[in-house]
Amino acid sequence: MWSSEDRARDVVRRQGRGLSISALQDKVAEAVVRAGKFREQAASSGDLGVFGRDPQELAQIWAARHVEWKRIVALVEDSGQNTYDPELDREGTGWARERERRRLGALERHEGWLVQRREQLDELHVELWLTADTSRRLGAIADGAGLIPEQVLSQLADRARMNDDGTVTVEPFTPH
């Protein structure tokens, strides 16, 4: 759901809280080293890395962190702060709000999907093959009622009752 940049912004925002410019610059250097290491690993082998993850993906994550750490260093230097305070980072705060909005939207969509799945458990979906004669009669009944054949069959099924002897009966009705 989140891009490498989204994840990097989130991690850097959390890890950077209270760090001095010197410590932030160390994080920039660390990100450069790690991104390079994972790029080399990806180029030398197609295997998963030590962490069981794709080295190319890890290289992208660390490259994104490098960009974000550099942005944070520039922000702290330009603002004259001694340490990084995420609440004073307007750009980072905006991104964090957007990520949260997307996360909540995804959770709502997932919950809606779960509700729909639970409702579908009680439904029956049928594919029905009818003879040409039966199909023509059903089509004529549906046309006369201004319905589609599936609606007529649904109404017919709603009214069907099983008798004690196992026979099925349907009282006369007018499709609507």
Secondary structure, DSSP 8 states (H G I E B T S, - for coil): ---HHHHHHHHHHHHHTT-BHHHHHHHHHHHHHHHHHHHHHHHH-SS--TTSS-HHHHHHHHHHHHHHHHHHHHHHHHHT-SB--GGG-HHHHHHHHHHHHHHHHHHHHHHHHHHHHHHHTT---------HHHHHHHHHHHHHHT--HHHHHHHHHHHEEE-TTS-EEE------
